[in-house]
Amino acid sequence: MAWWRSFAGDERFSRTTLTVLISIFAVLWLLWSIKKQRKAAVPPLPPGPRGLPIVGYLPFVGTELHTKFEQLYGIYGPIYKVWLANKLCIVISSPSLVKEVVRDQDVIFSNRDANTAARTVTYGAVDIAFSPNGADWKMLRKMFVREMLSPANLDSTFSLRREELRNTIRNVYDKKGTPIDVGELAFVTVMNAIMIMLWGGTLRGEEGAKFGAEFKHIFAELVIILAKPNVSDLFPALARFDLQGIRRKAKRISETIDGGTR
């Protein structure tokens, strides 16, 4: 132990220095233990296909997404992961897993990753469809149910909805022998029913038909851009450039809808 006596007797190795070194080693050991525990507590991701750097599995998806997912289901089973650029997607393909996600554990999986078009149209995903599950969404749901879907409100507006349906039938009868766009007719009927429940009035005649045709076209365009793959969603660093113009289209649609409902 002569070497230790010589080492301990060295003036440069004071007791304070030894205490600091022991403390550093203790902190490092503690951090390593915590990291190890967290790593063990996080379950591993499901299996899935390998992708390329940056773009992930995106180049291999193709144009028929449902066919590709069916092929991956045959390889990896009812649950697997797919990296689309920097987006991690978990695909489930069995009724039992769907039931677990949408009903049994719906609170955990209820929040949605709103895309650029949805955030633009809903002013930052603050509507009842895209708001995160929380106090604000519960308030929106309560207002929607109370003002629109409550039994008392539905009973009080039954006569209005019935009259609107009769007007539609009468309109079809008056146009017998001429072509009728059933899709547009159904859209206008539903829109008028909602308007009369909310505001007590609808648009009639040529003005109503024109309004309904315009809104049908706008909503059809909105559905298309909501479902359209967007580079800005897959690569957030490129979102500022709006390469596909989806944000501009969504903003124009939002302004048109707001102007038409005033």
C-alpha positions in Angstrom: 0.0 0.0 0.0 3.0 2.2 -0.3 1.7 3.6 -3.6 -1.6 4.7 -2.0 0.2 6.5 0.9 2.3 8.3 -1.6 -0.7 9.2 -3.7 -2.8 10.3 -0.7 0.0 12.3 0.6 0.4 14.3 -2.6 -0.6 17.9 -2.0 -2.1 18.1 -5.4 -4.7 15.5 -4.6 -6.6 17.1 -1.9 -9.6 15.7 -0.1 -11.9 18.2 -1.9 -10.8 16.9 -5.3 -11.5 13.3 -4.2 -15.0 14.3 -3.1 -15.7 16.1 -6.4 -14.6 13.1 -8.4 -16.7 10.7 -6.3 -19.7 13.0 -6.8 -19.3 13.1 -10.5 -19.1 9.4 -10.8 -22.2 9.0 -8.6 -24.2 11.5 -10.8 -23.1 9.7 -14.0 -24.0 6.3 -12.5 -27.4 7.7 -11.5 -28.1 9.2 -15.0 -27.1 5.9 -16.6 -29.4 4.0 -14.3 -32.4 6.3 -15.1 -31.7 6.1 -18.8 -31.5 2.3 -18.6 -34.8 2.1 -16.7 -36.6 4.4 -19.2 -35.3 2.4 -22.1 -36.5 -0.8 -20.6 -40.0 0.8 -19.8 -40.6 1.9 -23.4 -42.0 -1.0 -25.4 -40.3 -1.7 -28.8 -42.0 -0.5 -32.0 -43.7 -3.2 -34.1 -41.8 -4.6 -37.1 -41.9 -3.0 -40.5 -40.1 -2.6 -43.8 -36.8 -0.8 -44.0 -36.7 2.5 -45.8 -34.2 4.9 -47.2 -32.5 7.7 -45.4 -34.6 11.0 -45.3 -37.5 9.6 -47.5 -38.1 6.4 -45.5 -40.4 3.9 -47.3 -42.1 6.7 -49.3 -40.5 5.7 -52.7 -41.9 2.1 -52.4 -45.5 2.9 -51.5 -46.7 3.4 -55.1 -50.1 4.8 -56.1 -52.3 2.0 -54.7 -51.7 2.4 -50.9 -54.3 -0.2 -49.9 -52.6 -2.8 -52.1 -49.2 -2.1 -50.6 -50.6 -2.2 -47.1 -52.2 -5.6 -47.8 -48.8 -6.9 -49.0 -47.1 -5.6 -45.8 -49.8 -7.2 -43.7 -48.9 -10.6 -45.2 -45.3 -10.0 -44.3 -45.4 -8.3 -40.9 -48.8 -9.2 -39.5 -51.8 -7.1 -38.3 -49.7 -4.3 -36.8 -46.5 -2.8 -38.3 -44.7 0.5 -38.7 -43.9 2.4 -41.9 -41.7 5.5 -42.0 -43.0 8.0 -44.6 -40.2 10.6 -44.7 -39.9 11.7 -41.1 -43.5 10.6 -40.2 -43.8 7.3 -38.2 -47.0 5.6 -39.2 -48.4 2.6 -37.3 -50.8 0.5 -39.5 -53.4 -1.8 -38.0 -55.2 -4.4 -40.1 -57.4 -6.5 -37.9 -60.9 -5.9 -36.4 -59.7 -6.6 -32.9 -57.0 -4.0 -33.1 -59.3 -1.4 -34.7 -61.8 -2.0 -31.8 -59.0 -1.5 -29.3 -58.0 1.8 -30.9 -61.3 3.4 -31.8 -63.4 2.2 -28.8 -61.6 0.6 -25.9 -58.6 3.0 -25.8 -60.1 5.9 -27.8 -58.9 8.5 -25.3 -55.3 7.6 -25.9 -55.6 7.5 -29.7 -58.2 10.3 -30.1 -55.8 13.1 -31.0 -55.2 13.7 -34.7 -52.1 14.9 -36.5 -53.8 17.6 -38.6 -52.2 18.2 -42.0 -51.5 21.6 -43.5 -54.9 21.9 -45.3 -56.9 21.0 -42.1 -55.0 23.4 -40.0 -55.5 26.2 -42.5 -59.2 25.7 -43.0 -59.9 25.3 -39.2 -57.7 28.2 -38.2 -55.1 26.1 -36.4 -57.1 22.8 -35.9 -59.4 24.4 -33.3 -62.7 22.9 -34.5 -64.6 19.9 -33.2 -63.0 17.5 -35.7 -59.3 18.3 -35.2 -59.0 19.8 -31.7 -57.0 17.7 -29.3 -58.9 15.8 -26.6 -59.2 18.1 -23.7 -61.3 20.7 -22.0 -61.8 22.8 -25.1 -62.9 19.8 -27.2 -65.3 18.7 -24.5 -66.8 22.2 -24.5 -67.2 22.1 -28.3 -68.8 18.7 -28.2 -71.2 19.8 -25.4 -72.2 22.9 -27.4 -72.7 20.9 -30.6 -74.8 18.3 -28.9 -76.9 20.8 -27.0 -77.5 23.2 -30.0 -77.8 20.6 -32.8 -78.4 17.1 -31.7 -80.2 17.3 -28.4 -83.6 15.4 -28.4 -85.4 18.7 -27.5 -83.8 20.6 -30.4 -84.4 17.8 -32.9 -88.1 17.5 -31.8 -88.6 21.3 -32.1 -87.1 21.4 -35.6 -88.8 18.3 -36.9 -91.5 20.2 -38.7 -88.9 22.5 -40.4 -86.9 19.5 -41.7 -90.1 17.8 -42.9 -91.1 21.0 -44.7 -87.7 21.2 -46.3 -88.0 17.6 -47.5 -91.4 18.3 -48.9 -90.1 21.3 -50.8 -87.4 19.1 -52.3 -90.0 16.5 -53.4 -92.1 19.3 -54.9 -89.1 20.6 -56.7 -88.4 17.2 -58.3 -92.0 16.9 -59.3 -92.1 20.3 -61.0 -89.0 19.3 -63.0 -90.4 16.0 -64.2 -89.2 15.1 -67.7 -85.9 17.1 -67.3 -82.5 15.9 -66.1 -81.9 16.3 -62.4 -78.6 16.2 -60.6 -79.5 14.0 -57.6 -76.2 14.6 -55.8 -76.6 18.4 -56.0 -80.2 18.1 -55.0 -79.4 16.0 -51.9 -76.5 18.4 -51.0 -78.8 21.4 -51.1 -81.5 19.7 -49.1 -79.1 18.7 -46.3 -77.5 22.2 -46.3 -80.9 23.9 -46.2 -82.0 21.6 -43.3 -78.9 22.5 -41.3 -79.3 26.3 -42.1 -83.0 26.3 -41.1 -82.1 24.5 -37.8 -79.3 27.1 -37.0 -80.7 30.3 -38.4 -84.3 29.7 -39.2 -84.0 30.5 -43.0 -82.8 29.1 -46.3 -82.1 30.2 -49.8 -84.8 29.6 -52.4 -85.2 29.6 -56.1 -82.3 30.4 -58.5 -80.3 32.0 -55.7 -80.5 28.9 -53.6 -79.6 26.6 -56.5 -76.6 28.8 -57.4 -75.5 28.9 -53.8 -75.8 25.2 -53.4 -73.9 24.4 -56.6 -71.1 26.7 -55.6 -70.8 25.2 -52.1 -71.0 21.7 -53.4 -68.0 22.5 -55.7 -66.1 24.1 -52.8 -66.6 21.2 -50.4 -65.6 18.7 -53.1 -62.4 20.6 -53.7 -61.8 20.8 -49.9 -62.2 17.0 -49.5 -59.6 16.5 -52.3 -57.0 18.7 -50.8 -57.5 17.3 -47.3 -56.7 13.8 -48.5 -54.0 14.8 -51.0 -50.4 13.9 -50.0 -48.5 17.1 -49.3 -44.8 17.5 -49.3 -45.1 20.1 -46.5 -46.6 17.5 -44.2 -43.9 14.9 -44.9 -41.0 17.4 -44.8 -41.9 20.2 -42.3 -38.7 22.1 -43.3 -40.3 22.7 -46.7 -43.7 23.8 -45.3 -42.8 27.5 -45.7 -42.4 27.1 -49.4 -45.9 25.5 -50.0 -44.5 23.7 -53.0 -47.9 22.2 -54.1 -49.9 25.3 -53.2 -52.2 23.4 -50.9 -52.1 26.0 -48.2 -53.1 28.7 -50.6 -56.0 26.7 -51.9 -57.1 25.9 -48.4 -57.0 29.5 -47.4 -59.0 30.5 -50.4 -61.6 27.9 -49.7 -61.8 29.0 -46.0 -62.3 32.6 -47.0 -65.1 31.6 -49.5 -66.9 29.5 -46.9 -66.7 32.3 -44.3 -68.0 34.8 -46.9 -70.9 32.6 -48.0 -72.1 31.9 -44.4 -72.2 35.5 -43.4 
